Amino acid sequence: MAVTAAMVKELRERTGAGMVDCKNVLVDVDGNIERAIEVLREKGLAKAAKKAGRVAAEGLVKEAISSDKKQGAIVEVNSETDFVAKNDQFIKFVAQVANIVLENDLTTVEELKALPWPDDTSKTVGDILTEKISVIGENLTLRRFVKMSTNGTIVAYTHGGGKIVAMIDMAGEGPKVEEVGKNIAMQVAAANPQFISKEDVSEETIAKEKEILLTQALNENAIAAKPKPENIIEKMVEGRLGKELFKEICLLEQDYVKEPSLTVEKYVVQELKNKDAIRAFVRLETGEGIEKKSENFAEEVAKQING
């Protein structure tokens, strides 16, 4: 029987095994999918399918930067446990994937998974991921990646051994720019801003935050011993927007973590004489936004033992 692409796809979806392994086994068993599943299980290549339902919320984020510092990439690969995230084999895999992203123009994770693996071009990135799941024994997820390009300088900072990576696009070049960029990347990793400056914040965001602050202020005013007029409350809210909201979400407005007497903007101007030196930033944190399952450790061990 001729092996079709549809048959390979079905076998891969049912087993989680690599595309090449699925095709080869189907050829060996003359297209018998049920027998192919048995063969893959016998070879240990279908293990990944049993683990695919587990929540992978730990893992690593890793960066790669080109030698000329004009391009940078960050990838996040998740594992089930922090223990695996410290595994040398896993760390090497994530670093290799980061380099693959750096060297290719990609828009989706699926495109990344379909690329050939540099050490064995007969296999794809997705195939190698599936193999790692079988060998390591945990569900692993290639979750997301970002890539930056510039005519200035790309600088990155990694926190917590790969828990957080912040990457900055800085205007200009040279050791001073790299030093300031590294410090700004540390700021982004620590303070997690959403925008560079106040000008980047949308009117919609400001209006929503103003509404929240106004409601809070009016509620507080309603139970105050000496309530203030509503127009005074509105002016107070405007002041709180500048002091609280923008300082929280805007990088340039934040207190500089290494010298709190300065804002980030004042630090950048002091060092580089250019308030527009920070052109873009991105921050990835491992497991961010993933709902983690809370399980009894003894029960989890029992599950592992019982298969």
C-alpha positions in Angstrom: 0.0 0.0 0.0 1.3 3.5 -0.9 1.9 5.7 2.2 0.2 9.0 1.8 0.8 12.3 3.6 -2.6 12.0 5.2 -1.6 8.7 6.8 1.6 10.1 8.1 -0.3 13.1 9.6 -2.8 10.8 11.3 -0.1 8.6 12.8 1.8 11.6 14.0 -1.3 13.1 15.6 -2.2 9.8 17.3 1.3 9.0 18.6 3.2 12.3 18.9 6.2 10.6 17.1 8.3 12.5 14.6 7.3 12.9 11.0 10.2 10.9 9.6 9.7 8.1 12.1 6.0 7.9 11.2 6.7 7.7 7.5 9.4 5.1 7.9 7.3 2.8 10.1 4.3 3.1 7.8 6.4 2.0 4.9 7.8 -1.0 7.0 4.2 -2.1 7.9 2.7 -1.5 4.5 0.5 1.3 5.6 -1.2 -0.5 8.5 -1.7 2.4 11.0 -2.7 0.3 14.0 0.4 -1.9 13.5 2.5 1.3 13.0 1.3 2.6 16.4 2.4 -0.7 18.0 5.9 -0.5 16.4 6.3 3.1 17.5 5.3 2.2 21.1 7.8 -0.8 21.0 10.5 1.6 19.9 9.6 4.1 22.6 8.8 6.8 20.1 5.1 7.2 21.0 5.8 8.1 24.6 5.3 11.8 23.9 1.6 11.3 23.2 1.0 10.1 26.8 2.6 13.3 28.1 1.0 15.8 25.8 -1.9 16.6 28.2 0.4 17.6 31.1 0.8 21.3 31.9 4.2 22.6 31.0 4.6 25.8 32.9 8.3 25.7 33.9 11.2 25.8 31.5 13.6 28.3 30.1 13.8 31.5 28.0 17.0 31.8 26.1 18.4 34.6 23.8 20.8 34.6 20.9 22.4 37.7 19.4 24.3 38.0 16.1 28.0 38.8 16.2 27.4 42.2 14.8 24.7 42.9 17.5 22.2 43.8 14.7 19.8 40.9 15.3 18.5 39.2 18.4 16.1 36.4 19.2 14.5 35.0 22.4 12.6 31.6 22.6 10.6 30.1 25.4 10.5 26.3 25.8 8.4 25.0 28.7 8.8 21.9 30.8 6.6 20.4 33.5 9.2 20.9 36.3 12.0 23.3 37.2 14.2 20.2 37.7 14.1 19.5 33.9 14.7 23.2 33.2 18.2 22.7 34.8 19.0 19.7 32.7 22.0 20.2 30.5 20.4 18.4 27.6 17.3 20.6 27.8 19.4 23.8 28.2 21.4 22.9 25.1 18.2 22.2 23.1 16.7 25.6 24.0 19.9 27.4 23.1 20.0 25.6 19.7 16.4 26.6 19.0 17.2 30.3 19.8 20.0 30.2 17.3 17.7 28.7 14.7 15.2 31.5 15.2 18.1 34.0 14.9 19.2 32.6 11.6 15.7 32.4 10.0 12.8 34.7 9.1 9.8 33.2 10.9 6.4 34.3 12.0 4.9 31.2 13.7 5.9 28.4 16.0 4.6 25.9 13.4 7.1 27.4 10.9 9.9 27.0 13.4 8.9 23.4 14.1 9.0 22.6 10.4 12.5 23.7 9.9 15.3 21.1 9.5 17.4 20.4 12.6 21.0 21.6 12.0 22.7 18.5 13.4 20.4 16.1 11.4 18.6 17.7 8.5 16.5 14.6 8.0 14.6 15.6 11.1 12.7 18.8 11.9 12.8 21.0 15.0 9.5 19.4 15.9 10.9 15.9 15.5 13.7 16.7 17.9 11.3 18.2 20.4 9.3 15.0 20.3 12.5 13.0 20.9 13.4 15.2 23.8 10.0 14.5 25.3 10.6 10.8 25.1 14.1 10.9 26.5 13.5 13.5 29.2 10.2 12.0 30.3 8.2 15.2 30.5 5.9 17.2 28.3 7.9 20.0 26.6 6.3 22.8 24.7 8.0 25.2 22.2 5.7 28.1 23.2 6.8 31.3 21.6 9.7 33.4 20.2 10.5 37.0 19.3 13.1 38.4 17.0 14.5 41.9 16.8 16.5 43.7 14.1 18.2 47.1 14.2 20.7 49.4 12.7 21.8 50.2 16.2 22.7 47.7 18.9 20.8 44.7 20.4 21.5 44.1 24.0 20.0 41.4 26.3 20.0 40.5 30.0 19.1 37.1 31.4 17.7 36.9 35.0 17.5 33.8 37.2 19.4 31.5 34.9 16.7 31.8 32.2 13.5 32.7 34.0 13.4 36.1 32.4 15.1 37.6 29.4 14.9 41.2 28.4 16.1 42.5 25.1 16.7 46.1 24.1 17.1 47.9 20.7 19.5 50.8 21.4 20.3 53.6 19.0 24.0 53.9 18.3 26.9 51.6 18.7 29.9 51.1 21.0 30.8 49.9 24.5 29.0 52.8 26.2 25.8 52.0 24.3 26.1 48.4 25.2 26.7 49.2 28.9 23.7 51.4 29.1 21.6 48.9 27.1 22.5 46.1 29.6 21.5 48.3 32.5 18.2 49.1 30.8 17.6 45.4 30.0 18.1 44.7 33.8 15.5 47.5 34.5 13.0 45.9 32.1 13.5 42.4 33.6 13.0 43.8 37.1 10.2 46.3 36.7 8.3 44.9 33.7 7.2 48.1 32.0 4.6 48.0 29.2 5.7 51.0 27.2 8.8 53.1 26.6 7.2 56.6 27.2 4.0 58.3 28.1 3.5 59.1 24.5 3.2 55.4 23.7 0.3 54.8 26.0 -3.0 54.7 24.1 -5.9 57.1 25.0 -8.0 54.0 25.6 -5.6 52.7 28.3 -5.4 56.1 30.0 -9.2 56.5 30.0 -9.7 53.0 31.5 -7.2 53.6 34.2 -8.6 57.1 34.9 -12.1 55.5 35.3 -10.7 53.0 37.8 -8.9 55.6 39.8 -11.8 57.9 39.8 -14.2 55.2 41.0 -11.7 54.3 43.8 -11.3 58.0 44.8 -15.1 58.6 44.8 -15.7 55.5 47.0 -13.0 56.7 49.4 -14.5 60.2 49.4 -18.0 58.9 50.1 -16.9 57.6 53.5 -14.4 60.3 54.3 -15.0 62.5 57.4 -14.7 65.6 55.2 -15.7 64.8 51.6 -14.0 66.8 48.9 -15.9 68.4 45.9 -16.0 66.2 42.8 -13.9 68.6 40.7 -11.1 68.4 43.3 -11.4 64.6 43.2 -10.9 64.7 39.4 -7.8 66.8 39.7 -6.4 64.4 42.3 -7.0 61.5 39.9 -5.1 63.4 37.2 -2.2 63.7 39.6 -2.3 60.1 40.6 -2.3 59.1 36.9 1.0 60.9 36.4 2.6 59.7 39.7 1.3 56.1 39.8 0.2 54.8 36.4 2.9 56.2 34.2 5.7 55.4 36.7 4.4 51.8 36.8 3.9 51.1 33.1 6.3 53.5 31.3 10.0 52.6 31.2 11.4 56.2 31.0 9.2 57.3 33.9 10.3 54.6 36.3 12.9 55.1 39.0 16.2 53.7 37.8 16.8 50.5 39.8 20.5 51.0 40.2 20.2 54.7 41.2 16.6 55.5 42.5 17.3 59.2 42.7 17.2 59.2 38.8 14.4 58.2 36.5 15.4 55.9 33.6 15.1 58.9 31.2 17.5 61.0 33.3 19.9 58.1 33.5 19.9 57.6 29.7 20.2 61.3 28.9 23.1 61.6 31.5 25.0 58.7 29.9 24.2 59.0 26.2 22.9 62.5 25.8 19.9 61.1 23.9 16.5 60.7 25.4 15.4 58.6 22.4 18.3 56.0 22.8 15.8 53.2 23.8 14.0 52.3 20.6 12.3 49.1 21.5 12.3 46.4 24.2 10.8 42.9 24.7 10.6 40.8 27.9 9.7 37.1 28.1 9.2 35.4 31.4 9.0 31.6 31.7 5.5 30.3 32.2 3.9 33.8 32.1 0.2 33.5 31.7 0.1 29.7 31.9 -2.2 28.3 34.6 -0.3 25.9 36.7 -1.8 22.8 38.1 -1.4 22.2 41.8 -0.9 18.6 42.6 0.0 16.6 45.6 3.7 15.5 45.2 3.1 12.0 46.6 0.2 11.5 44.1 2.4 12.8 41.3 5.1 10.3 42.1 2.6 7.5 42.3 1.3 8.5 38.8 4.9 8.3 37.5 5.5 4.9 39.0 2.1 3.5 37.7 2.8 4.8 34.2 
